[in-house]
């Protein structure tokens, strides 16, 4: 089965280069009309450029359809205006890929509060703003595919990226709730955790790894996650031709006896509490409460 996006309208934020550009080009190649959004700033979020225009030129030169947008994801009004222009031109919004991001890496002791705040604002608040701008349209048309961009830093941690990690795991939580809220209107919401050699990671990757981890190799997993038959509430990691899934799991746990309901009691049974045998992957937060009720009933 060929996945195609004919007659679909897609918005990709941060699409002026790197992974976002690769998304925009492939979506257009497979038939989508694409809004190429990019503020065009430097890696730390400063400055502007015409990066989005260049990607639109690439798409139209190849016979595709696209428009550029220079709005900032941190400004809700600019995201709403971007969506309005796309709807005016093409009538609908089917796909949103929240890809825009910046880095301001420092150890937490050296990180200025403003650096923490801005990174969270671009990644987490920016994704929420762009998603909010398309949400009611997707509900009305009973169709929507939204992709958030998580990170191994959010999922597993990384030195010097407290701001980035906090934002990225926040996106996983946002995804999980929106997947539940969007289900009745056929809105599916997923996460990609990419590993790619881009401007964002150029001083992290050794030169020899650049070709192996090209941005184009993240595209297959991401476009699957915004396709018509996409799952929902899924986090995939992708890079260099490899794809894996990441899950938030819950152990079976234990019921503490009445004489164990103390910090010392938890310490005594921590090995049982953290035993991963038979762990589950809850699909809603309510399953935590249900699991506790189950332990109490079976206790």
C-alpha positions in Angstrom: 0.0 0.0 0.0 1.4 3.4 -1.0 1.0 6.2 1.5 0.0 9.3 -0.4 -1.2 12.8 0.7 -3.1 13.8 -2.5 -5.5 16.6 -1.7 -4.2 16.9 1.9 -3.0 20.2 3.3 0.0 20.1 5.7 1.7 22.6 7.9 5.3 22.0 8.9 6.9 24.4 11.4 10.6 25.0 11.4 10.6 23.8 7.8 13.3 26.1 6.4 16.1 23.5 6.8 17.0 20.2 8.3 14.3 17.7 9.2 11.5 20.2 8.6 12.6 20.8 5.1 12.9 17.1 4.4 9.3 16.7 5.7 8.0 19.5 3.5 9.7 18.2 0.4 8.4 14.6 0.8 4.9 15.6 1.8 4.7 17.7 -1.4 6.3 14.9 -3.5 3.5 12.6 -2.3 0.7 15.1 -3.2 0.2 17.4 -0.2 -0.2 21.1 -0.4 2.4 22.4 2.1 2.7 25.4 4.3 6.4 25.9 4.9 6.7 27.8 8.2 10.0 29.1 9.4 11.0 32.1 11.4 14.5 31.6 9.9 16.4 32.3 13.0 19.8 31.0 14.2 20.0 27.9 16.2 19.6 29.9 19.5 16.4 31.5 18.1 17.8 34.9 17.2 17.5 36.6 13.8 15.4 36.0 10.7 16.0 34.7 7.1 14.1 33.7 4.0 14.7 30.0 4.5 11.0 29.1 4.1 10.9 30.8 0.7 13.8 28.7 -0.6 12.0 25.5 0.3 8.8 26.7 -1.4 10.9 27.3 -4.5 12.2 23.8 -4.3 8.7 22.3 -4.0 7.2 24.4 -6.9 10.2 23.7 -9.1 9.5 20.0 -8.6 5.8 20.5 -9.6 4.4 20.7 -6.1 2.2 23.2 -4.3 3.4 25.2 -1.3 3.3 28.6 0.4 5.8 30.1 2.9 5.0 31.5 6.3 7.4 33.4 8.6 5.3 33.4 11.8 6.8 32.6 15.2 5.3 29.6 17.0 5.7 31.6 20.2 3.0 34.1 19.0 -0.5 32.5 19.0 -1.9 35.3 16.8 0.7 34.5 14.1 -0.1 30.8 14.2 -3.9 31.6 13.9 -3.1 33.9 10.9 -1.0 31.2 9.2 -3.9 28.7 9.5 -6.4 31.3 8.2 -4.2 31.9 5.1 -3.9 28.2 4.4 -7.6 27.6 4.8 -8.4 30.6 2.5 -6.1 29.2 -0.2 -6.8 25.5 0.2 -10.0 25.1 2.3 -8.8 22.7 5.0 -5.9 21.7 7.3 -5.2 17.9 7.5 -1.7 17.6 8.9 0.4 19.6 11.4 4.0 18.7 12.1 5.4 20.6 15.1 9.1 20.7 14.2 10.3 24.2 15.1 12.9 24.4 17.8 15.9 26.1 19.2 18.8 25.1 21.5 20.4 26.9 24.4 22.5 24.2 26.0 24.3 24.8 29.3 24.6 22.9 32.5 21.8 23.8 34.9 24.1 25.7 37.2 25.1 28.0 34.4 21.7 28.3 32.7 20.0 31.7 32.8 16.3 31.6 33.7 15.6 33.3 30.4 17.3 30.5 28.5 15.2 27.9 30.3 12.0 29.9 29.6 12.6 30.6 25.9 13.4 26.9 25.0 10.3 25.7 26.8 8.3 28.5 25.1 9.5 27.6 21.6 9.2 23.8 21.9 6.3 23.2 24.2 4.2 26.4 24.2 4.9 26.8 20.5 3.7 23.4 19.7 0.6 23.9 21.8 -0.1 27.3 20.0 0.2 25.8 16.5 -1.9 22.9 17.5 -4.6 25.1 19.1 -4.7 27.1 15.9 -5.6 24.0 13.8 -7.6 22.1 16.4 -11.1 23.4 15.8 -10.7 23.1 12.0 -9.7 19.5 12.4 -12.6 18.8 14.8 -15.1 20.3 12.3 -13.8 18.3 9.4 -13.5 15.1 11.5 -9.9 14.6 10.3 -6.5 15.6 11.7 -3.0 14.2 12.0 -0.7 16.0 14.4 3.0 15.1 15.1 4.9 16.5 18.0 8.7 16.3 18.1 10.0 14.7 21.3 13.6 13.9 22.0 15.8 11.3 23.6 16.7 14.1 26.0 13.1 14.4 27.1 12.6 10.7 27.3 15.9 9.7 28.9 17.9 12.9 29.9 21.1 14.5 28.6 23.7 16.6 30.3 23.4 20.3 29.6 19.8 20.2 28.3 17.5 20.7 31.3 15.5 23.3 29.4 15.2 21.2 26.3 14.5 17.9 28.1 11.7 19.5 30.2 10.0 20.9 27.0 10.4 17.6 25.1 8.9 15.4 27.8 6.2 18.0 28.2 5.3 17.3 24.5 4.8 13.6 25.3 2.3 14.6 28.0 0.5 17.0 25.6 0.4 14.3 23.0 -1.2 11.8 25.3 -4.0 14.1 26.4 -4.7 15.4 22.9 -4.8 11.8 21.5 -7.6 11.1 24.0 -9.5 14.4 23.4 -9.2 14.1 19.6 -10.2 10.5 19.2 -13.9 11.1 18.6 -13.1 13.5 15.8 -10.6 11.3 14.1 -7.7 13.4 15.2 -4.6 11.3 15.8 -1.7 12.7 17.7 1.8 11.2 17.8 5.4 11.9 18.7 8.7 11.5 16.8 12.0 11.4 18.7 14.5 12.1 15.8 18.2 11.5 15.7 19.6 13.4 12.8 22.6 15.5 11.8 21.3 19.0 11.2 22.2 22.6 12.0 20.8 21.9 15.5 23.3 19.0 16.1 26.3 20.0 13.9 28.7 20.3 16.9 27.4 17.2 18.6 27.8 14.7 15.7 31.2 13.7 14.4 31.7 14.7 10.8 31.7 11.0 9.7 28.2 10.5 11.2 26.6 13.3 9.3 25.8 11.3 6.1 24.7 8.3 8.1 22.2 10.4 10.2 20.8 12.5 7.3 17.5 14.3 8.1 15.8 12.4 5.2 16.1 9.2 7.2 13.7 10.5 9.9 11.1 11.2 7.3 9.6 7.6 6.8 8.6 7.1 10.5 7.3 10.7 10.8 5.2 10.5 7.6 3.7 7.2 8.7 2.6 8.9 11.9 0.7 11.6 10.0 -0.8 9.2 7.3 -4.4 8.3 7.0 -3.9 4.9 8.8 -1.7 6.3 11.5 -1.9 5.1 15.0 -2.5 7.6 17.9 -0.6 8.2 21.1 2.5 6.6 19.8 6.2 7.7 20.2 8.6 6.5 17.7 12.4 7.1 17.6 14.1 7.3 14.2 17.5 7.9 12.7 20.0 6.4 10.3 17.4 4.0 8.9 16.5 2.5 12.3 13.1 2.9 14.0 12.0 2.0 17.5 9.1 2.7 19.9 9.3 4.4 23.3 6.7 3.9 26.0 5.9 5.2 29.5 5.3 2.1 31.5 3.9 1.2 34.9 5.1 -1.7 37.0 2.6 -4.1 38.7 3.4 -2.6 42.1 2.6 -3.9 45.5 -0.1 -3.3 48.1 1.6 -2.1 51.3 0.4 -3.7 54.6 -1.0 -1.3 57.1 2.2 -1.6 59.1 4.3 -0.9 56.0 2.7 2.5 55.0 5.8 4.4 56.0 8.9 5.7 54.1 10.7 2.7 55.7 8.1 0.3 54.4 8.5 1.6 50.9 12.3 1.3 51.2 12.0 -2.3 52.4 9.9 -3.3 49.3 11.4 -1.0 46.7 12.8 -4.0 44.7 9.3 -5.5 44.4 7.8 -2.0 43.6 10.2 -1.5 40.7 10.2 -5.1 39.4 9.4 -4.7 35.7 8.0 -8.2 35.2 4.5 -7.8 33.7 4.7 -4.0 33.5 2.0 -2.3 31.4 1.7 0.6 29.0 -1.3 2.7 30.3 -3.3 4.5 27.5 -4.9 6.9 29.9 -4.1 8.4 33.3 -7.1 6.8 34.8 -5.4 3.4 34.4 -3.1 4.3 37.3 -6.1 4.6 39.7 -7.6 1.5 38.2 -4.4 -0.4 38.9 -4.3 0.7 42.5 -7.9 -0.4 42.9 -7.0 -3.7 41.4 -4.2 -4.2 43.9 -6.5 -3.3 46.8 -9.2 -5.7 45.6 -6.7 -8.5 45.1 -4.8 -7.8 48.2 
